Amino acid sequence: MTVRLRLQRMGRPKRPFYRVVAIDQRAKRDGKPIEILGQYYPISVGKKFNINIERLNYWLCAGAKASETVAVLIKKNQAS
């Protein structure tokens, strides 16, 4: 089983927010995640991004790969 760190869409129409999840690579976008790592709010002022760094590092060390979008968000979060 290959694990991927990616976004899972939540919220109502035209007001999305996303969860950062560890999920099987073959699962659907809104499938059941293995673990919820954080949230991303693109609509709010400043585009809030909250993530549990300890669990993120655990999954990356365990061999999980981040999607392109999650990798960019992590990089921006570490810079600030």
C-alpha positions, -999 to 999 in steps of 0.1 A, spaced: 0 0 0 15 33 -11 5 62 11 0 97 -3 -3 130 16 -30 150 -2 -60 173 2 -95 161 8 -122 186 -1 -148 196 26 -172 224 30 -202 236 11 -205 247 -25 -183 277 -34 -169 278 3 -144 249 3 -118 240 29 -95 211 27 -81 185 51 -45 173 47 -47 136 50 -26 105 47 -45 82 24 -40 51 2 -29 63 -32 -56 43 -50 -84 58 -29 -109 84 -42 -104 120 -34 -131 119 -7 -123 83 5 -117 73 40 -82 86 52 -58 67 73 -51 99 94 -61 136 93 -29 157 96 -42 193 92 -65 218 75 -61 243 47 -86 273 43 -80 289 9 -110 313 12 -100 330 45 -78 361 46 -42 349 46 -51 314 35 -47 296 68 -27 263 68 -26 243 100 -7 210 102 6 186 128 44 187 120 52 156 142 28 134 123 38 149 89 74 140 96 64 105 107 45 98 74 73 113 53 99 91 71 76 61 67 77 65 29 46 86 21 48 110 -7 32 144 -7 11 156 -36 24 186 -55 -1 209 -38 6 197 -3 44 199 -10 40 236 -20 19 243 11 45 226 34 73 246 18 54 279 22 46 270 58 82 263 67 94 295 51 72 316 74 
